[in-house]
């Protein structure tokens, strides 16, 4: 192979002349000389005409054939002939190959810079070791430079919070909704920081946000002409919470209907007889502490910091009754055997009394508990003291999921159980009707029908739904825009999930600067 072809492989389009190649057991050395036109002085920009001297500099290059590659490059030092300038000599830099005071080529620098952007420090160091690249964690992180941020905000801006440490410290991510690109990352989620950013970055015409009051305050202060758009997913989530509260309030109705014997009885766990679990004890403790500190006049942020909770959690403890909180906590207790008690009683009455046989049968039908969970109940069956199998009543959370989902996506069994719940309680039926109507407004973007829905909901006897409607009225313009325009915060939520992935790769130890660089520099889907 001729030297010219080697030049094309090692230095494509670069003004370098190959002088020789030598190979050792560990390193491949390439001797070359710069042969471009004389450069300009980096200070006065006068072109050099007289060569002062030459010297060699060693440049680490990307491995070739799995072997380390070092370029021993001979460069020229030129006189600076401008008498009024203090510099007397300067060294030429080869375009696309060298950089002042750097011992690696620009190609190797670009490759190494991509490693921490994708992996972070320590994982990047391990990868470089396997690729035969001499680069430690400190060097990799030092190569990361803050990407430039635009001087103006995008026309459609999305804003949302993300957690540096959940429940303790939060930041703000800003996204161009039209392109899906992250615009900037802010170190906190306060209205002052966001307002300052909007002031220095004008140009946002539409701002998509969730229901956070801090962002609303900042937008009204710094960008009053921008159109606020409430996120549709958060609206449905708030409605789902209102429906679930309604189902919790009317649990006795479900139980009475089941005891009267509906066509297909539904089951409600007998929570009053359950022993206190760790979740229940934690709820009791937090509710007592939040109530005490609220009565003492502490703000929500102070209570959240002292108890190590999120502000939304503290607000929920403050605004929700203790019975509702306990019902929600008890719903998490696994009632593993109750769903199989009717089958066990039927089999036992049919003469199948062997414990292992019954255990195997219910295992085949989905039971995930152990044999020790079954044996106490078998003893009550043998003694004839087993109570009748409890009626099947779905939990409020499950009923809410049936209400919020499209009816076409429910199974026949789920439709029957939902219809039984509607028959058991008129308020649950009305809440279901309101939820279905609002979901239709959201999915088909019929914002013009929102005022009529709010009026009907506020006049209804379903208190949680009426409160939700009053909450919508407080943010009426943004909610109407969210139910009318095609813009939403969905792309912002996707980038928040991407931030979580980057945080995991950095083991949660990244400083704000490094995390911000990775978020802004990491490739993003369009």
Secondary structure, 3 states (H helix, E strand, C coil): CCHHHHHHHHCCCCCEEEEEEEECCCEEEEEEEECCCCCECCCCCCECCCEEEEEEEEEEEEEECCEEEEEEEEEEEEECCCCCCCCCEEECCCCCCCCCCCCECHHHHHHHHHHHHHHCHHHHHHHHHHCCCCCCHHHHHHHCCCCCCCCCCCCEEEEEEEEEECCCEEEEEEEECCCCEEEEEECCCCHHHHHHHHHHCCCCCEEEECCCHHHHHHHHHHCCCCEEEECHHHHHHHHHHHHHHHHHHCHHHHHHHHHHCCCCCCECCCHHHCCCCHHHHHHHHHHHHHHHHHHCCCCHHHHHHHHCCCHHHHHHHHHCCHHHHHHHHHCCCCCCCHHHHHHHHHHHHCCCCCHHHHHHHHHHCCCCCCHHHHHHHHHHHHHCCCCCCCCECCCHHHHHHHHHCCHHHCCHHHHHHHHHHHHHCHHHHHHHHHHHHHHHHHHHCCHHHHHHHHHHHHCCCCHHHHHHHHHHHHCHHHHHHHCCCCCCCHHHHHHHHHHHHHHHHCCCCCCHHHHHHHHHHCCCCC
